[in-house]
Amino acid sequence: MDRNLALNLVRVTEAASIGAAKYMGRGDKNAADQAGVDGMRKMFQTMSIEGVVVIGEGEMDEAPMLYIGEVVGAGGQGASKVDIAVDPVDGTTSVAKGLPNAIAVVAMAPRGCLLNAPDMYMDKIAVGPKAAGKIHIDAPIHENLRITAESLNKSITDLTVTMLDRPRHEDIIRQCREAGARIKLFRDGDVAAAMATCFDHTGVDIMLGIGGAPEGVIAAAALKCLGGEFQGKLVPYTDEERQRCIKMGASIEKVYSMEDLVKGNEVYFAATGISDGELLKGVVYTGNNTAKTHSVVMRAETGTIRFVEAIHRLNKKPKYAY
């Protein structure tokens, strides 16, 4: 794929972020999500790609735009045929309540390289580059904590484990505390939390717990670019979800590695902060029709990680750009 697609991809997440951020703290997560979707889709239509959404806002009858199977991009002769995974607002509740760590994210890879994950829960583990290849989701929690700590040249008591603040994680929290690890809970948006394991300045060392399977594919794309490791196991809670797994050819016994979720190294990932987080700053409206954004864009093939700070003069942009 054309390497310039990476920088064009960040324009997509910028547009989604600027749109969604207008609803910060307004208590309407659906409006924030719709604004993110609108901005993201309009910018996709300016890109020289023929993209198929494999992770999106839901099935066609549930989502009017960026639904699974939707074709996006300008197309045309020479357009790259790609799979696209999107989460226009990872952390809709955070935006609605004015809480941190909401981001707009996109992953892109050649056609057939991103797993069309069932819309259900996934048990996950994520670590940064130093612990990559050493942990396993089926290993006891205390063993994964020990190995991660040793890889980082830390004691377990200095290790920080992050996970969604949900009742279903009570047993994991207990085991982490018994092992002596520190715990950092978050309310929403586990793509950003998985990415945080790859950056020393976040203070996050390992992510554990159950979150959305589609978000797991997006997180795997990010960690493949960052050199970390992500593993997941599907967790169906109902007979309907089990049947959905069978229909899609997914296995509830399989440990999904990064290569299962995201094949190859021709992977691009972009994210823009909506609200302030450990990794990315949120959108700041600075007056005079101006907004400032903070993004990261990555390419797995080269391992290049770019942080992009942009100042947008909204009155000079076409409507599709914000």
Secondary structure, DSSP 8 states (H G I E B T S, - for coil): --TTHHHHHHHHHHHHHHHHHTTTTSS-HHHHHHHHHHHHHHHHTTSSEEEEEEESSS-TTT-SSS-TT-EES---TT-EEEEEEEEEEETHHHHHHT-S--EEEEEEEETT-B----SSEEEEEEE-GGGTTT--TTS-HHHHHHHHHHHTT--GGG-EEEEE--GGGHHHHHHHHHHT-EEEEESS-HHHHHHHTT-GGG---EEEEEEEHHHHHHHHHHHHHHT-EEEEEEE--SHHHHHHHHHHT--SS--B-HHHHB-SS--EEEEEESS--SSS---EEEETTEEEEEEEEEETTTTEEEEEEEEEEGGGS-GGG-
